[in-house]
Amino acid sequence: MACENKMKSVKVVAELPNLKAVPSNYSVDHHHNSSPAIDSIDDSLPVVDFSLLSSEDPHQHSKAIQDLGRACEQWGFFMVVNHGIAESLMKELIGVANEFFLMPEEDKWRYKGQQVFDPIKYGTSFNYTSKETTFYWRDYLKLSVHPDFHSPHQPKNFRELIWEYCEKCRKVTKMLLSGISESLGLEEELMRKSLDLDSGFEVFVANYYPACPQPELVMGLPPHSDFGLLTLLIQNEVGGLQIQQNGKWININPIPNSILVNTADHLEIFTNGKYKSVLHRAVVKKVPRISIGIANCPAMNATVRPAASPLIQNERLPPLYLPMKYSEYVEKQQTKPLDGKSSLDQIKIKLKQT
């Protein structure tokens, strides 16, 4: 019976007749009770004008690179505007993702994954292979979309829309990573070559957070950082993303037609801690929320380590992270319960005090 309950989607739980209270195995109110008050300072979240990154005007280009570097270093989250992806495409993709989660349960569970790197994986909570005892108010669909593309064929046009959106996001990511390298003073091709980005692993994740009768008692996802280099996120018009800034949780409500971007663990490793991944979490509401994220990552076989000078300068600025094969890192993070930045902490090098 426990196994059957574990395989029940949150959508099924949320639609139980006369559901007035959250089942006890979803109650994680300790996350809220231990958190500082939430400050809503959306206007402070950095905005990066994507069109200026490729500007032929040296002043505009330089300012855009500086803004990007400052956003990565001070926030780790920023909104990208003028990215060239049609708002209609993003809305259509969110709509068809919603259709997927509304499909009959048996049609969705046919995509149940067994392993971390299964190319198509439908599930609930964080990851049912992680031996969770408390569940999160979230159903998900994870797809490997690069270097090989995988997608369900249902609902109609879902596969085509995912392909088109991912292709366009890949171009945005390439320009952002190029700008990040420039902001760090790195050789132009260093990141692409050392992380084998032409064969970079890319994951498409659709998240469905059903309406909840007691949203204050559950979490959509607990505080965590992402694997990979950058995550690109869009959502429907229901907020729920919160980031941690200066010890406080901040509501993030992106401006229309923008893409939220956050720096992830492997960018922190590659930049030797200069651009840190940021803790974030998902809260739920009394109405359904959908978000779509694309994790852009090194190649599976790439060994990720801090880049050389100027990010490593012998004893004055030694390497702060142990080298690790990308696939090994992801497998370790994805097969245990989410716990902040614990996976990254395990490969940090403890420096001797002098």
C-alpha positions as CSV (number, residue, x, y, z in Angstrom):
1,M,0.0,0.0,0.0
2,A,2.8,2.4,0.8
3,C,4.3,1.8,-2.6
4,E,0.9,2.5,-4.3
5,N,0.6,5.7,-2.3
6,K,4.0,6.7,-3.4
7,M,3.1,6.3,-7.0
8,K,0.0,8.5,-6.7
9,S,0.4,11.8,-8.4
10,V,-0.3,15.0,-6.4
11,K,-3.0,15.9,-9.0
12,V,-4.9,12.8,-7.9
13,V,-4.5,13.7,-4.2
14,A,-5.6,17.3,-4.9
15,E,-8.7,16.2,-6.7
16,L,-9.9,13.8,-3.9
17,P,-13.6,14.5,-3.2
18,N,-14.1,16.9,-0.3
19,L,-10.4,17.3,0.3
20,K,-10.1,20.0,3.0
21,A,-6.8,19.1,4.7
22,V,-3.5,18.1,3.4
23,P,-2.5,14.4,4.0
24,S,0.1,14.1,6.7
25,N,2.8,12.7,4.4
26,Y,2.8,16.0,2.4
27,S,2.9,18.3,5.5
28,V,6.3,20.0,5.7
29,D,5.3,23.1,7.6
30,H,8.7,23.1,9.4
31,H,10.2,24.6,6.2
32,H,8.0,27.7,6.7
33,N,8.3,28.0,10.5
34,S,12.0,28.1,10.4
35,S,12.3,30.6,7.6
36,P,12.7,34.4,7.9
37,A,9.9,36.7,6.8
38,I,9.6,37.0,3.1
39,D,10.5,40.4,1.6
40,S,8.9,41.3,-1.7
41,I,11.5,43.3,-3.6
42,D,10.9,42.2,-7.2
43,D,12.0,45.5,-8.6
44,S,15.5,44.8,-7.4
45,L,16.0,41.6,-9.3
46,P,18.6,42.4,-12.1
47,V,17.4,42.7,-15.7
48,V,19.7,41.7,-18.5
49,D,18.9,43.0,-22.0
50,F,19.9,40.1,-24.2
51,S,19.9,42.2,-27.4
52,L,22.7,44.3,-26.1
53,L,25.1,41.4,-25.5
54,S,25.6,41.1,-29.2
55,S,25.5,44.9,-29.8
56,E,28.2,46.3,-32.2
57,D,28.3,49.4,-30.1
58,P,31.3,48.9,-27.8
59,H,29.8,50.9,-25.0
60,Q,26.4,49.1,-25.0
61,H,28.1,45.7,-25.3
62,S,30.5,46.5,-22.4
63,K,27.7,47.7,-20.2
64,A,25.6,44.5,-21.0
65,I,28.6,42.3,-20.0
66,Q,29.1,44.2,-16.8
67,D,25.4,44.0,-15.9
68,L,25.5,40.2,-16.6
69,G,28.6,39.7,-14.5
70,R,27.1,41.8,-11.6
71,A,23.8,39.8,-11.8
72,C,25.7,36.5,-11.6
73,E,27.9,37.6,-8.7
74,Q,25.5,39.5,-6.6
75,W,22.2,37.6,-7.2
76,G,22.7,34.4,-9.2
77,F,19.2,35.1,-10.5
78,F,18.2,37.6,-13.2
79,M,15.5,38.3,-15.8
80,V,16.5,38.2,-19.5
81,V,14.5,40.5,-21.8
82,N,14.6,41.0,-25.5
83,H,15.7,37.4,-25.9
84,G,14.0,36.9,-29.3
85,I,11.7,34.1,-28.3
86,A,8.1,34.8,-29.1
87,E,5.8,35.2,-26.1
88,S,3.2,33.2,-28.1
89,L,5.5,30.2,-28.2
90,M,6.1,30.3,-24.5
91,K,2.4,30.5,-23.7
92,E,1.6,27.8,-26.1
93,L,4.2,25.5,-24.6
94,I,2.9,26.2,-21.1
95,G,-0.6,25.4,-22.3
96,V,0.3,22.1,-23.9
97,A,2.4,21.1,-20.8
98,N,-0.8,21.7,-18.8
99,E,-2.6,19.4,-21.2
100,F,0.0,16.7,-20.5
101,F,-0.6,16.8,-16.7
102,L,-4.4,16.7,-17.3
103,M,-4.1,13.5,-19.3
104,P,-5.4,10.2,-17.7
105,E,-3.0,8.8,-15.0
106,E,-2.3,5.6,-16.9
107,D,-1.2,7.7,-20.0
108,K,1.3,9.6,-17.8
109,W,2.6,6.7,-15.7
110,R,3.6,4.9,-18.9
111,Y,6.6,7.3,-18.8
112,K,7.5,6.4,-15.3
113,G,11.3,6.4,-15.1
114,Q,13.5,3.9,-13.3
115,Q,16.9,5.5,-13.4
116,V,18.3,9.1,-13.0
117,F,19.2,9.4,-16.7
118,D,16.1,7.8,-18.3
119,P,15.4,10.1,-21.2
120,I,11.7,10.5,-20.5
121,K,10.6,10.4,-16.9
122,Y,7.3,11.3,-15.3
123,G,7.0,11.3,-11.5
124,T,5.8,13.1,-8.4
125,S,7.4,14.9,-5.5
126,F,11.2,15.3,-6.0
127,N,12.2,11.9,-7.2
128,Y,10.6,8.7,-6.1
129,T,13.9,6.9,-6.2
130,S,15.3,9.1,-3.4
131,K,13.5,7.2,-0.5
132,E,11.5,10.2,0.5
133,T,9.3,10.0,3.6
134,T,7.7,13.4,3.2
135,F,6.4,14.3,-0.3
136,Y,6.3,17.6,-2.1
137,W,3.2,19.1,-3.8
138,R,4.6,18.6,-7.3
139,D,4.3,16.4,-10.4
140,Y,6.9,16.6,-13.1
141,L,8.0,15.5,-16.5
142,K,11.7,15.4,-17.2
143,L,13.1,15.0,-20.7
144,S,16.6,14.7,-22.1
145,V,16.6,17.1,-25.0
146,H,20.4,17.4,-25.9
147,P,22.6,16.0,-27.4
148,D,19.8,13.6,-28.2
149,F,16.2,14.7,-28.2
150,H,13.4,12.8,-26.4
151,S,9.8,13.7,-25.9
152,P,6.4,12.1,-25.5
153,H,4.1,12.2,-28.5
154,Q,1.2,13.3,-26.4
155,P,-0.5,15.7,-26.3
156,K,-0.7,16.9,-29.9
157,N,2.1,19.3,-30.9
158,F,3.9,18.9,-27.5
159,R,6.9,17.3,-29.1
160,E,7.2,20.0,-31.9
161,L,6.8,22.8,-29.4
162,I,9.4,21.4,-27.0
163,W,11.8,21.0,-29.9
164,E,11.3,24.6,-31.2
165,Y,11.5,26.2,-27.7
166,C,14.6,24.2,-26.7
167,E,16.4,25.1,-30.0
168,K,15.7,28.8,-29.3
169,C,16.7,28.6,-25.7
170,R,20.0,26.9,-26.7
171,K,21.0,30.0,-28.7
172,V,20.1,32.2,-25.7
173,T,22.2,30.1,-23.4
174,K,25.2,30.0,-25.7
175,M,25.2,33.8,-25.8
176,L,24.8,34.1,-22.0
177,L,27.6,31.7,-21.3
178,S,29.8,33.6,-23.8
179,G,29.0,36.8,-22.0
180,I,29.7,35.2,-18.6
181,S,33.1,34.0,-19.9
182,E,33.9,37.6,-21.1
183,S,32.8,39.0,-17.7
184,L,35.3,36.8,-16.0
185,G,38.1,37.7,-18.4
186,L,38.4,34.1,-19.7
187,E,39.6,32.9,-23.1
188,E,36.6,33.0,-25.4
189,E,36.5,29.2,-26.1
190,L,37.7,28.0,-22.7
191,M,34.3,27.0,-21.3
192,R,33.0,25.5,-24.5
193,K,36.0,23.3,-24.9
194,S,36.8,22.3,-21.4
195,L,33.1,21.4,-20.6
196,D,32.4,20.0,-24.2
197,L,29.4,22.2,-24.5
198,D,28.7,21.1,-28.1
199,S,27.7,17.8,-26.5
200,G,26.3,19.4,-23.4
201,F,23.6,17.6,-21.5
202,E,20.3,19.5,-21.5
203,V,17.2,18.7,-19.5
204,F,13.6,20.0,-20.0
205,V,11.5,19.9,-16.9
206,A,7.8,20.7,-16.7
207,N,6.5,21.2,-13.1
208,Y,2.9,21.0,-12.1
209,Y,1.9,22.3,-8.7
210,P,-1.8,21.6,-8.2
211,A,-4.2,23.8,-6.3
212,C,-3.8,23.1,-2.6
213,P,-6.4,23.6,0.2
214,Q,-3.6,24.4,2.8
215,P,-0.7,25.8,0.8
216,E,1.0,27.1,4.0
217,L,1.6,23.4,5.1
218,V,3.3,22.1,2.0
219,M,6.2,22.8,-0.3
220,G,6.3,22.5,-4.0
221,L,10.1,21.9,-3.8
222,P,12.4,22.5,-0.8
223,P,15.4,24.8,-0.7
224,H,17.9,23.6,-3.2
225,S,20.4,24.7,-5.9
226,D,20.4,23.3,-9.4
227,F,23.0,21.1,-11.1
228,G,24.5,22.3,-14.4
229,L,25.6,25.8,-15.6
230,L,22.4,27.8,-16.1
231,T,18.7,27.1,-15.7
232,L,16.2,29.0,-17.9
233,L,12.7,29.2,-16.4
234,I,9.2,30.3,-17.5
235,Q,5.9,29.9,-15.7
236,N,2.2,30.6,-16.0
237,E,0.8,33.7,-14.4
238,V,0.8,32.1,-10.9
239,G,3.9,33.0,-8.7
240,G,5.6,30.5,-6.5
241,L,9.3,30.8,-7.0
242,Q,11.3,32.2,-4.0
243,I,15.0,32.8,-3.8
244,Q,17.2,33.3,-0.8
245,Q,19.0,36.6,-0.7
246,N,20.9,37.8,2.4
247,G,19.3,35.2,4.5
248,K,15.7,36.1,3.6
249,W,13.3,34.5,1.2
250,I,12.1,36.7,-1.7
251,N,9.1,36.3,-3.9
252,I,10.1,36.4,-7.6
253,N,7.4,37.5,-10.1
254,P,9.1,38.0,-13.4
255,I,8.0,40.7,-15.8
256,P,6.0,39.6,-18.8
257,N,7.8,37.9,-21.7
258,S,11.0,37.6,-19.7
259,I,13.0,34.4,-19.0
260,L,14.3,33.8,-15.5
261,V,17.9,32.6,-15.4
262,N,19.8,31.3,-12.4
263,T,23.4,30.2,-12.0
264,A,23.8,26.6,-11.0
265,D,26.3,24.3,-9.2
266,H,28.7,23.6,-12.1
267,L,29.0,27.3,-12.9
268,E,30.0,27.8,-9.3
269,I,32.6,25.1,-9.6
270,F,33.9,26.4,-13.0
271,T,34.2,30.0,-11.7
272,N,35.9,28.8,-8.5
273,G,33.1,30.2,-6.4
274,K,33.0,33.7,-7.9
275,Y,29.5,33.1,-9.4
276,K,27.6,31.0,-6.8
277,S,24.6,28.9,-7.3
278,V,21.6,30.2,-5.3
279,L,19.2,28.4,-3.0
280,H,15.6,28.6,-4.2
281,R,12.3,26.9,-3.5
282,A,8.8,26.5,-4.8
283,V,5.7,27.3,-2.7
284,V,2.2,26.4,-3.8
285,K,-1.1,28.3,-4.0
286,K,-4.8,27.7,-4.0
287,V,-4.7,27.7,-7.8
288,P,-2.5,25.5,-10.1
289,R,1.0,26.7,-11.1
290,I,3.1,25.4,-14.0
291,S,6.7,26.2,-14.6
292,I,9.1,25.0,-17.3
293,G,12.8,24.9,-16.7
294,I,15.7,24.0,-19.0
295,A,18.9,22.9,-17.3
296,N,22.0,23.6,-19.5
297,C,24.9,21.4,-18.4
298,P,28.4,20.2,-19.3
299,A,28.7,17.0,-21.4
300,M,28.0,13.8,-19.5
301,N,31.7,12.7,-19.6
302,A,33.1,16.1,-18.9
303,T,35.2,16.5,-15.7
304,V,34.2,19.8,-14.1
305,R,36.9,21.7,-12.2
306,P,37.7,25.4,-11.5
307,A,39.0,27.2,-14.6
308,A,42.6,28.4,-14.6
309,S,43.9,32.0,-14.3
310,P,42.5,34.5,-13.4
311,L,40.1,32.3,-11.3
312,I,43.0,30.3,-9.8
313,Q,46.1,32.1,-8.8
314,N,48.3,29.6,-7.0
315,E,48.3,30.1,-3.2
316,R,46.6,33.4,-3.3
317,L,43.5,31.9,-4.9
318,P,43.7,28.1,-4.9
319,P,41.1,25.7,-6.4
320,L,38.1,25.6,-4.0
321,Y,36.4,22.5,-5.5
322,L,37.5,18.9,-6.3
323,P,37.2,17.8,-9.9
324,M,34.3,15.5,-10.6
325,K,32.8,13.9,-13.6
326,Y,29.5,15.7,-14.4
327,S,27.4,12.5,-14.6
328,E,28.7,11.3,-11.2
329,Y,27.7,14.6,-9.6
330,V,24.2,14.5,-10.9
331,E,23.6,10.9,-10.0
332,K,24.7,11.6,-6.4
333,Q,22.4,14.7,-6.2
334,Q,19.4,13.1,-7.8
335,T,19.3,9.8,-5.8
336,K,19.0,11.4,-2.3
337,P,16.6,13.9,-0.8
338,L,17.1,17.5,-1.7
339,D,19.1,19.2,1.0
340,G,20.2,22.8,0.2
341,K,23.6,22.7,-1.4
342,S,24.8,19.5,0.3
343,S,26.1,17.9,-2.9
344,L,28.2,20.9,-3.7
345,D,29.4,21.2,-0.1
346,Q,30.8,17.6,-0.4
347,I,33.3,18.5,-3.1
348,K,34.4,21.8,-1.5
349,I,38.1,21.8,-0.6
350,K,38.7,22.8,3.1
351,L,41.5,25.2,3.1
352,K,44.0,25.1,5.9
353,Q,43.9,28.1,8.2
354,T,47.1,30.1,8.4
